[in-house]
Amino acid sequence: MYGTMLSTVTQWQQLALSSAKVMMASSTVIQIRVMQMSLGIMRPEEATRMAFEKVSALAKATEMSGRALAANKGPAEAALAGLEPYARATRANAKRLSRTAARAK
């Protein structure tokens, strides 16, 4: 009885932690991109990436959530699966843009 309950609680905690990590990485990405735009140094490739990455992350998130729901994994696991494409993209962007910003100094 408690195993299932603890498993569910753990899934929701993982979702909360993953969401917080996405928010932190997103704030870094937004800060650097706004700075690039305001200084007029954003490359056209970055502007294009900024627009198209959202569409691809949404498609992948929808797919992953749908797969989790189809496998009857529950709402917490489905939300976590749907968050993963965003988490991966924001972490990669934060890392890449932070390196670029550090080189620009």
BAMARDREN-677091 format. One record per atom (N, C-alpha, C): y, x negated, z negated; atom name; residue number from 0. Coordinates in nm, 3 decimals. Layout:
# BAMARDREN-677091
<atom py="Y" px="X" pz="Z" atom="CA" n="NUM"/>
...
END
This chain:
# BAMARDREN-677091
<atom py="-0.119" px="-0.082" pz="0.000" atom="N" n="0"/>
<atom py="0.000" px="0.000" pz="0.000" atom="CA" n="0"/>
<atom py="0.126" px="-0.087" pz="0.000" atom="C" n="0"/>
<atom py="0.134" px="-0.181" pz="-0.092" atom="N" n="1"/>
<atom py="0.255" px="-0.263" pz="-0.102" atom="CA" n="1"/>
<atom py="0.266" px="-0.360" pz="0.014" atom="C" n="1"/>
<atom py="0.154" px="-0.399" pz="0.074" atom="N" n="2"/>
<atom py="0.157" px="-0.492" pz="0.186" atom="CA" n="2"/>
<atom py="0.238" px="-0.439" pz="0.302" atom="C" n="2"/>
<atom py="0.217" px="-0.313" pz="0.336" atom="N" n="3"/>
<atom py="0.290" px="-0.250" pz="0.446" atom="CA" n="3"/>
<atom py="0.438" px="-0.238" pz="0.411" atom="C" n="3"/>
<atom py="0.466" px="-0.198" pz="0.289" atom="N" n="4"/>
<atom py="0.604" px="-0.182" pz="0.245" atom="CA" n="4"/>
<atom py="0.677" px="-0.317" pz="0.246" atom="C" n="4"/>
<atom py="0.614" px="-0.420" pz="0.195" atom="N" n="5"/>
<atom py="0.676" px="-0.552" pz="0.193" atom="CA" n="5"/>
<atom py="0.694" px="-0.607" pz="0.334" atom="C" n="5"/>
<atom py="0.600" px="-0.577" pz="0.421" atom="N" n="6"/>
<atom py="0.611" px="-0.620" pz="0.560" atom="CA" n="6"/>
<atom py="0.733" px="-0.555" pz="0.626" atom="C" n="6"/>
<atom py="0.752" px="-0.428" pz="0.601" atom="N" n="7"/>
<atom py="0.866" px="-0.356" pz="0.657" atom="CA" n="7"/>
<atom py="0.997" px="-0.410" pz="0.602" atom="C" n="7"/>
<atom py="1.002" px="-0.435" pz="0.473" atom="N" n="8"/>
<atom py="1.122" px="-0.491" pz="0.410" atom="CA" n="8"/>
<atom py="1.152" px="-0.628" pz="0.471" atom="C" n="8"/>
<atom py="1.050" px="-0.709" pz="0.488" atom="N" n="9"/>
<atom py="1.068" px="-0.842" pz="0.547" atom="CA" n="9"/>
<atom py="1.122" px="-0.833" pz="0.688" atom="C" n="9"/>
<atom py="1.072" px="-0.737" pz="0.767" atom="N" n="10"/>
<atom py="1.121" px="-0.720" pz="0.904" atom="CA" n="10"/>
<atom py="1.270" px="-0.684" pz="0.904" atom="C" n="10"/>
<atom py="1.310" px="-0.592" pz="0.816" atom="N" n="11"/>
<atom py="1.451" px="-0.553" pz="0.810" atom="CA" n="11"/>
<atom py="1.538" px="-0.670" pz="0.763" atom="C" n="11"/>
<atom py="1.486" px="-0.750" pz="0.670" atom="N" n="12"/>
<atom py="1.561" px="-0.868" pz="0.625" atom="CA" n="12"/>
<atom py="1.575" px="-0.969" pz="0.738" atom="C" n="12"/>
<atom py="1.470" px="-0.988" pz="0.816" atom="N" n="13"/>
<atom py="1.477" px="-1.079" pz="0.930" atom="CA" n="13"/>
<atom py="1.580" px="-1.029" pz="1.031" atom="C" n="13"/>
<atom py="1.583" px="-0.898" pz="1.053" atom="N" n="14"/>
<atom py="1.681" px="-0.841" pz="1.145" atom="CA" n="14"/>
<atom py="1.823" px="-0.865" pz="1.094" atom="C" n="14"/>
<atom py="1.846" px="-0.844" pz="0.964" atom="N" n="15"/>
<atom py="1.979" px="-0.867" pz="0.907" atom="CA" n="15"/>
<atom py="2.020" px="-1.014" pz="0.921" atom="C" n="15"/>
<atom py="1.929" px="-1.105" pz="0.892" atom="N" n="16"/>
<atom py="1.959" px="-1.247" pz="0.902" atom="CA" n="16"/>
<atom py="1.984" px="-1.288" pz="1.048" atom="C" n="16"/>
<atom py="1.901" px="-1.239" pz="1.138" atom="N" n="17"/>
<atom py="1.919" px="-1.271" pz="1.280" atom="CA" n="17"/>
<atom py="2.052" px="-1.215" pz="1.331" atom="C" n="17"/>
<atom py="2.088" px="-1.096" pz="1.287" atom="N" n="18"/>
<atom py="2.216" px="-1.036" pz="1.327" atom="CA" n="18"/>
<atom py="2.333" px="-1.121" pz="1.278" atom="C" n="18"/>
<atom py="2.324" px="-1.169" pz="1.156" atom="N" n="19"/>
<atom py="2.431" px="-1.254" pz="1.102" atom="CA" n="19"/>
<atom py="2.442" px="-1.384" pz="1.182" atom="C" n="19"/>
<atom py="2.327" px="-1.442" pz="1.220" atom="N" n="20"/>
<atom py="2.330" px="-1.565" pz="1.299" atom="CA" n="20"/>
<atom py="2.393" px="-1.540" pz="1.436" atom="C" n="20"/>
<atom py="2.361" px="-1.426" pz="1.497" atom="N" n="21"/>
<atom py="2.421" px="-1.392" pz="1.627" atom="CA" n="21"/>
<atom py="2.571" px="-1.375" pz="1.612" atom="C" n="21"/>
<atom py="2.615" px="-1.311" pz="1.503" atom="N" n="22"/>
<atom py="2.758" px="-1.293" pz="1.481" atom="CA" n="22"/>
<atom py="2.830" px="-1.426" pz="1.465" atom="C" n="22"/>
<atom py="2.770" px="-1.520" pz="1.394" atom="N" n="23"/>
<atom py="2.832" px="-1.651" pz="1.375" atom="CA" n="23"/>
<atom py="2.841" px="-1.727" pz="1.509" atom="C" n="23"/>
<atom py="2.731" px="-1.728" pz="1.584" atom="N" n="24"/>
<atom py="2.732" px="-1.797" pz="1.713" atom="CA" n="24"/>
<atom py="2.829" px="-1.728" pz="1.809" atom="C" n="24"/>
<atom py="2.834" px="-1.596" pz="1.806" atom="N" n="25"/>
<atom py="2.926" px="-1.522" pz="1.894" atom="CA" n="25"/>
<atom py="3.071" px="-1.556" pz="1.863" atom="C" n="25"/>
<atom py="3.103" px="-1.567" pz="1.735" atom="N" n="26"/>
<atom py="3.241" px="-1.598" pz="1.700" atom="CA" n="26"/>
<atom py="3.281" px="-1.736" pz="1.750" atom="C" n="26"/>
<atom py="3.187" px="-1.830" pz="1.747" atom="N" n="27"/>
<atom py="3.214" px="-1.964" pz="1.800" atom="CA" n="27"/>
<atom py="3.239" px="-1.957" pz="1.950" atom="C" n="27"/>
<atom py="3.152" px="-1.884" pz="2.020" atom="N" n="28"/>
<atom py="3.164" px="-1.872" pz="2.166" atom="CA" n="28"/>
<atom py="3.296" px="-1.804" pz="2.202" atom="C" n="28"/>
<atom py="3.328" px="-1.696" pz="2.134" atom="N" n="29"/>
<atom py="3.452" px="-1.624" pz="2.164" atom="CA" n="29"/>
<atom py="3.574" px="-1.712" pz="2.137" atom="C" n="29"/>
<atom py="3.572" px="-1.783" pz="2.026" atom="N" n="30"/>
<atom py="3.686" px="-1.869" pz="1.992" atom="CA" n="30"/>
<atom py="3.707" px="-1.976" pz="2.100" atom="C" n="30"/>
<atom py="3.602" px="-2.041" pz="2.142" atom="N" n="31"/>
<atom py="3.615" px="-2.148" pz="2.242" atom="CA" n="31"/>
<atom py="3.657" px="-2.091" pz="2.377" atom="C" n="31"/>
<atom py="3.598" px="-1.978" pz="2.416" atom="N" n="32"/>
<atom py="3.634" px="-1.921" pz="2.547" atom="CA" n="32"/>
<atom py="3.777" px="-1.869" pz="2.549" atom="C" n="32"/>
<atom py="3.822" px="-1.808" pz="2.441" atom="N" n="33"/>
<atom py="3.961" px="-1.761" pz="2.436" atom="CA" n="33"/>
<atom py="4.056" px="-1.880" pz="2.442" atom="C" n="33"/>
<atom py="4.020" px="-1.988" pz="2.373" atom="N" n="34"/>
<atom py="4.102" px="-2.109" pz="2.377" atom="CA" n="34"/>
<atom py="4.108" px="-2.163" pz="2.521" atom="C" n="34"/>
<atom py="3.993" px="-2.167" pz="2.588" atom="N" n="35"/>
<atom py="3.991" px="-2.215" pz="2.726" atom="CA" n="35"/>
<atom py="4.076" px="-2.128" pz="2.817" atom="C" n="35"/>
<atom py="4.067" px="-1.997" pz="2.799" atom="N" n="36"/>
<atom py="4.147" px="-1.907" pz="2.882" atom="CA" n="36"/>
<atom py="4.296" px="-1.923" pz="2.854" atom="C" n="36"/>
<atom py="4.332" px="-1.932" pz="2.726" atom="N" n="37"/>
<atom py="4.474" px="-1.941" pz="2.691" atom="CA" n="37"/>
<atom py="4.536" px="-2.073" pz="2.738" atom="C" n="37"/>
<atom py="4.456" px="-2.179" pz="2.742" atom="N" n="38"/>
<atom py="4.506" px="-2.308" pz="2.789" atom="CA" n="38"/>
<atom py="4.493" px="-2.325" pz="2.940" atom="C" n="38"/>
<atom py="4.426" px="-2.229" pz="3.003" atom="N" n="39"/>
<atom py="4.407" px="-2.236" pz="3.148" atom="CA" n="39"/>
<atom py="4.307" px="-2.342" pz="3.192" atom="C" n="39"/>
<atom py="4.212" px="-2.376" pz="3.105" atom="N" n="40"/>
<atom py="4.116" px="-2.480" pz="3.139" atom="CA" n="40"/>
<atom py="3.974" px="-2.426" pz="3.158" atom="C" n="40"/>
<atom py="3.959" px="-2.294" pz="3.158" atom="N" n="41"/>
<atom py="3.825" px="-2.238" pz="3.179" atom="CA" n="41"/>
<atom py="3.786" px="-2.255" pz="3.325" atom="C" n="41"/>
<atom py="3.669" px="-2.312" pz="3.344" atom="N" n="42"/>
<atom py="3.620" px="-2.332" pz="3.480" atom="CA" n="42"/>
<atom py="3.572" px="-2.199" pz="3.537" atom="C" n="42"/>
<atom py="3.583" px="-2.181" pz="3.668" atom="N" n="43"/>
<atom py="3.538" px="-2.055" pz="3.729" atom="CA" n="43"/>
<atom py="3.390" px="-2.025" pz="3.702" atom="C" n="43"/>
<atom py="3.310" px="-2.131" pz="3.693" atom="N" n="44"/>
<atom py="3.167" px="-2.111" pz="3.665" atom="CA" n="44"/>
<atom py="3.147" px="-2.049" pz="3.526" atom="C" n="44"/>
<atom py="3.229" px="-2.090" pz="3.432" atom="N" n="45"/>
<atom py="3.220" px="-2.036" pz="3.296" atom="CA" n="45"/>
<atom py="3.263" px="-1.890" pz="3.294" atom="C" n="45"/>
<atom py="3.368" px="-1.858" pz="3.367" atom="N" n="46"/>
<atom py="3.413" px="-1.719" pz="3.372" atom="CA" n="46"/>
<atom py="3.306" px="-1.629" pz="3.434" atom="C" n="46"/>
<atom py="3.242" px="-1.678" pz="3.538" atom="N" n="47"/>
<atom py="3.135" px="-1.602" pz="3.602" atom="CA" n="47"/>
<atom py="3.017" px="-1.586" pz="3.507" atom="C" n="47"/>
<atom py="2.980" px="-1.694" pz="3.442" atom="N" n="48"/>
<atom py="2.868" px="-1.689" pz="3.346" atom="CA" n="48"/>
<atom py="2.899" px="-1.589" pz="3.235" atom="C" n="48"/>
<atom py="3.024" px="-1.590" pz="3.189" atom="N" n="49"/>
<atom py="3.066" px="-1.502" pz="3.081" atom="CA" n="49"/>
<atom py="3.042" px="-1.355" pz="3.118" atom="C" n="49"/>
<atom py="3.065" px="-1.321" pz="3.244" atom="N" n="50"/>
<atom py="3.047" px="-1.182" pz="3.287" atom="CA" n="50"/>
<atom py="2.900" px="-1.148" pz="3.311" atom="C" n="50"/>
<atom py="2.829" px="-1.234" pz="3.379" atom="N" n="51"/>
<atom py="2.693" px="-1.201" pz="3.420" atom="CA" n="51"/>
<atom py="2.588" px="-1.217" pz="3.311" atom="C" n="51"/>
<atom py="2.613" px="-1.300" pz="3.213" atom="N" n="52"/>
<atom py="2.512" px="-1.321" pz="3.109" atom="CA" n="52"/>
<atom py="2.490" px="-1.195" pz="3.026" atom="C" n="52"/>
<atom py="2.593" px="-1.114" pz="3.015" atom="N" n="53"/>
<atom py="2.580" px="-0.992" pz="2.935" atom="CA" n="53"/>
<atom py="2.485" px="-0.892" pz="3.001" atom="C" n="53"/>
<atom py="2.493" px="-0.882" pz="3.132" atom="N" n="54"/>
<atom py="2.407" px="-0.789" pz="3.206" atom="CA" n="54"/>
<atom py="2.262" px="-0.834" pz="3.194" atom="C" n="54"/>
<atom py="2.238" px="-0.963" pz="3.210" atom="N" n="55"/>
<atom py="2.101" px="-1.012" pz="3.203" atom="CA" n="55"/>
<atom py="2.045" px="-1.001" pz="3.062" atom="C" n="55"/>
<atom py="2.127" px="-1.028" pz="2.960" atom="N" n="56"/>
<atom py="2.081" px="-1.016" pz="2.821" atom="CA" n="56"/>
<atom py="2.050" px="-0.869" pz="2.788" atom="C" n="56"/>
<atom py="2.130" px="-0.777" pz="2.837" atom="N" n="57"/>
<atom py="2.105" px="-0.635" pz="2.814" atom="CA" n="57"/>
<atom py="1.973" px="-0.593" pz="2.878" atom="C" n="57"/>
<atom py="1.949" px="-0.636" pz="2.999" atom="N" n="58"/>
<atom py="1.824" px="-0.600" pz="3.067" atom="CA" n="58"/>
<atom py="1.703" px="-0.655" pz="2.991" atom="C" n="58"/>
<atom py="1.711" px="-0.780" pz="2.949" atom="N" n="59"/>
<atom py="1.601" px="-0.842" pz="2.876" atom="CA" n="59"/>
<atom py="1.582" px="-0.777" pz="2.739" atom="C" n="59"/>
<atom py="1.692" px="-0.746" pz="2.671" atom="N" n="60"/>
<atom py="1.684" px="-0.681" pz="2.540" atom="CA" n="60"/>
<atom py="1.620" px="-0.543" pz="2.551" atom="C" n="60"/>
<atom py="1.656" px="-0.469" pz="2.655" atom="N" n="61"/>
<atom py="1.597" px="-0.337" pz="2.677" atom="CA" n="61"/>
<atom py="1.448" px="-0.349" pz="2.701" atom="C" n="61"/>
<atom py="1.411" px="-0.446" pz="2.782" atom="N" n="62"/>
<atom py="1.269" px="-0.468" pz="2.810" atom="CA" n="62"/>
<atom py="1.192" px="-0.504" pz="2.682" atom="C" n="62"/>
<atom py="1.244" px="-0.599" pz="2.606" atom="N" n="63"/>
<atom py="1.174" px="-0.644" pz="2.487" atom="CA" n="63"/>
<atom py="1.163" px="-0.534" pz="2.381" atom="C" n="63"/>
<atom py="1.269" px="-0.457" pz="2.364" atom="N" n="64"/>
<atom py="1.264" px="-0.344" pz="2.269" atom="CA" n="64"/>
<atom py="1.163" px="-0.240" pz="2.315" atom="C" n="64"/>
<atom py="1.166" px="-0.211" pz="2.443" atom="N" n="65"/>
<atom py="1.071" px="-0.115" pz="2.499" atom="CA" n="65"/>
<atom py="0.927" px="-0.158" pz="2.481" atom="C" n="65"/>
<atom py="0.902" px="-0.286" pz="2.502" atom="N" n="66"/>
<atom py="0.766" px="-0.337" pz="2.483" atom="CA" n="66"/>
<atom py="0.721" px="-0.324" pz="2.337" atom="C" n="66"/>
<atom py="0.811" px="-0.357" pz="2.247" atom="N" n="67"/>
<atom py="0.777" px="-0.347" pz="2.104" atom="CA" n="67"/>
<atom py="0.751" px="-0.202" pz="2.065" atom="C" n="67"/>
<atom py="0.833" px="-0.110" pz="2.115" atom="N" n="68"/>
<atom py="0.811" px="0.031" pz="2.085" atom="CA" n="68"/>
<atom py="0.682" px="0.082" pz="2.148" atom="C" n="68"/>
<atom py="0.654" px="0.038" pz="2.271" atom="N" n="69"/>
<atom py="0.530" px="0.080" pz="2.337" atom="CA" n="69"/>
<atom py="0.407" px="0.028" pz="2.263" atom="C" n="69"/>
<atom py="0.420" px="-0.087" pz="2.198" atom="N" n="70"/>
<atom py="0.310" px="-0.143" pz="2.121" atom="CA" n="70"/>
<atom py="0.306" px="-0.086" pz="1.979" atom="C" n="70"/>
<atom py="0.392" px="0.014" pz="1.952" atom="N" n="71"/>
<atom py="0.397" px="0.083" pz="1.824" atom="CA" n="71"/>
<atom py="0.423" px="-0.014" pz="1.707" atom="C" n="71"/>
<atom py="0.518" px="-0.107" pz="1.728" atom="N" n="72"/>
<atom py="0.547" px="-0.206" pz="1.625" atom="CA" n="72"/>
<atom py="0.652" px="-0.159" pz="1.525" atom="C" n="72"/>
<atom py="0.715" px="-0.046" pz="1.551" atom="N" n="73"/>
<atom py="0.812" px="0.008" pz="1.457" atom="CA" n="73"/>
<atom py="0.955" px="-0.027" pz="1.494" atom="C" n="73"/>
<atom py="1.050" px="0.046" pz="1.435" atom="N" n="74"/>
<atom py="1.190" px="0.028" pz="1.472" atom="CA" n="74"/>
<atom py="1.249" px="-0.108" pz="1.435" atom="C" n="74"/>
<atom py="1.209" px="-0.162" pz="1.322" atom="N" n="75"/>
<atom py="1.265" px="-0.292" pz="1.282" atom="CA" n="75"/>
<atom py="1.220" px="-0.402" pz="1.377" atom="C" n="75"/>
<atom py="1.094" px="-0.402" pz="1.411" atom="N" n="76"/>
<atom py="1.041" px="-0.503" pz="1.503" atom="CA" n="76"/>
<atom py="1.099" px="-0.485" pz="1.643" atom="C" n="76"/>
<atom py="1.119" px="-0.360" pz="1.685" atom="N" n="77"/>
<atom py="1.179" px="-0.333" pz="1.815" atom="CA" n="77"/>
<atom py="1.324" px="-0.382" pz="1.819" atom="C" n="77"/>
<atom py="1.398" px="-0.359" pz="1.713" atom="N" n="78"/>
<atom py="1.536" px="-0.406" pz="1.706" atom="CA" n="78"/>
<atom py="1.542" px="-0.558" pz="1.706" atom="C" n="78"/>
<atom py="1.451" px="-0.621" pz="1.632" atom="N" n="79"/>
<atom py="1.445" px="-0.767" pz="1.629" atom="CA" n="79"/>
<atom py="1.411" px="-0.824" pz="1.766" atom="C" n="79"/>
<atom py="1.317" px="-0.760" pz="1.835" atom="N" n="80"/>
<atom py="1.280" px="-0.804" pz="1.970" atom="CA" n="80"/>
<atom py="1.397" px="-0.787" pz="2.067" atom="C" n="80"/>
<atom py="1.470" px="-0.678" pz="2.051" atom="N" n="81"/>
<atom py="1.586" px="-0.654" pz="2.137" atom="CA" n="81"/>
<atom py="1.702" px="-0.748" pz="2.108" atom="C" n="81"/>
<atom py="1.711" px="-0.795" pz="1.985" atom="N" n="82"/>
<atom py="1.819" px="-0.888" pz="1.948" atom="CA" n="82"/>
<atom py="1.792" px="-1.030" pz="1.999" atom="C" n="82"/>
<atom py="1.667" px="-1.065" pz="2.017" atom="N" n="83"/>
<atom py="1.630" px="-1.202" pz="2.052" atom="CA" n="83"/>
<atom py="1.698" px="-1.255" pz="2.180" atom="C" n="83"/>
<atom py="1.705" px="-1.178" pz="2.290" atom="N" n="84"/>
<atom py="1.775" px="-1.231" pz="2.408" atom="CA" n="84"/>
<atom py="1.922" px="-1.264" pz="2.381" atom="C" n="84"/>
<atom py="1.986" px="-1.180" pz="2.300" atom="N" n="85"/>
<atom py="2.125" px="-1.208" pz="2.263" atom="CA" n="85"/>
<atom py="2.135" px="-1.332" pz="2.175" atom="C" n="85"/>
<atom py="2.042" px="-1.344" pz="2.081" atom="N" n="86"/>
<atom py="2.041" px="-1.459" pz="1.992" atom="CA" n="86"/>
<atom py="2.023" px="-1.588" pz="2.071" atom="C" n="86"/>
<atom py="1.929" px="-1.586" pz="2.163" atom="N" n="87"/>
<atom py="1.902" px="-1.705" pz="2.244" atom="CA" n="87"/>
<atom py="2.025" px="-1.744" pz="2.327" atom="C" n="87"/>
<atom py="2.087" px="-1.644" pz="2.389" atom="N" n="88"/>
<atom py="2.205" px="-1.671" pz="2.473" atom="CA" n="88"/>
<atom py="2.324" px="-1.720" pz="2.392" atom="C" n="88"/>
<atom py="2.349" px="-1.657" pz="2.278" atom="N" n="89"/>
<atom py="2.465" px="-1.698" pz="2.198" atom="CA" n="89"/>
<atom py="2.446" px="-1.837" pz="2.138" atom="C" n="89"/>
<atom py="2.323" px="-1.867" pz="2.092" atom="N" n="90"/>
<atom py="2.297" px="-2.002" pz="2.039" atom="CA" n="90"/>
<atom py="2.318" px="-2.108" pz="2.148" atom="C" n="90"/>
<atom py="2.265" px="-2.081" pz="2.266" atom="N" n="91"/>
<atom py="2.279" px="-2.177" pz="2.376" atom="CA" n="91"/>
<atom py="2.425" px="-2.194" pz="2.415" atom="C" n="91"/>
<atom py="2.499" px="-2.084" pz="2.423" atom="N" n="92"/>
<atom py="2.641" px="-2.091" pz="2.458" atom="CA" n="92"/>
<atom py="2.721" px="-2.166" pz="2.352" atom="C" n="92"/>
<atom py="2.695" px="-2.136" pz="2.226" atom="N" n="93"/>
<atom py="2.769" px="-2.203" pz="2.118" atom="CA" n="93"/>
<atom py="2.743" px="-2.353" pz="2.122" atom="C" n="93"/>
<atom py="2.620" px="-2.392" pz="2.142" atom="N" n="94"/>
<atom py="2.586" px="-2.534" pz="2.148" atom="CA" n="94"/>
<atom py="2.651" px="-2.602" pz="2.268" atom="C" n="94"/>
<atom py="2.640" px="-2.538" pz="2.384" atom="N" n="95"/>
<atom py="2.696" px="-2.597" pz="2.507" atom="CA" n="95"/>
<atom py="2.849" px="-2.604" pz="2.501" atom="C" n="95"/>
<atom py="2.912" px="-2.495" pz="2.459" atom="N" n="96"/>
<atom py="3.058" px="-2.492" pz="2.454" atom="CA" n="96"/>
<atom py="3.113" px="-2.583" pz="2.346" atom="C" n="96"/>
<atom py="3.042" px="-2.598" pz="2.235" atom="N" n="97"/>
<atom py="3.087" px="-2.689" pz="2.128" atom="CA" n="97"/>
<atom py="3.086" px="-2.833" pz="2.177" atom="C" n="97"/>
<atom py="2.984" px="-2.869" pz="2.253" atom="N" n="98"/>
<atom py="2.980" px="-3.004" pz="2.311" atom="CA" n="98"/>
<atom py="3.095" px="-3.024" pz="2.408" atom="C" n="98"/>
<atom py="3.121" px="-2.923" pz="2.490" atom="N" n="99"/>
<atom py="3.230" px="-2.931" pz="2.588" atom="CA" n="99"/>
<atom py="3.365" px="-2.942" pz="2.517" atom="C" n="99"/>
<atom py="3.384" px="-2.865" pz="2.411" atom="N" n="100"/>
<atom py="3.510" px="-2.868" pz="2.336" atom="CA" n="100"/>
<atom py="3.528" px="-3.002" pz="2.268" atom="C" n="100"/>
<atom py="3.421" px="-3.060" pz="2.218" atom="N" n="101"/>
<atom py="3.430" px="-3.190" pz="2.152" atom="CA" n="101"/>
<atom py="3.467" px="-3.300" pz="2.251" atom="C" n="101"/>
<atom py="3.415" px="-3.290" pz="2.372" atom="N" n="102"/>
<atom py="3.450" px="-3.389" pz="2.476" atom="CA" n="102"/>
<atom py="3.592" px="-3.375" pz="2.524" atom="C" n="102"/>
<atom py="3.648" px="-3.255" pz="2.516" atom="N" n="103"/>
<atom py="3.784" px="-3.231" pz="2.565" atom="CA" n="103"/>
<atom py="3.890" px="-3.288" pz="2.471" atom="C" n="103"/>
<atom py="3.855" px="-3.321" pz="2.348" atom="N" n="104"/>
<atom py="3.952" px="-3.371" pz="2.251" atom="CA" n="104"/>
<atom py="4.002" px="-3.507" pz="2.287" atom="C" n="104"/>
END
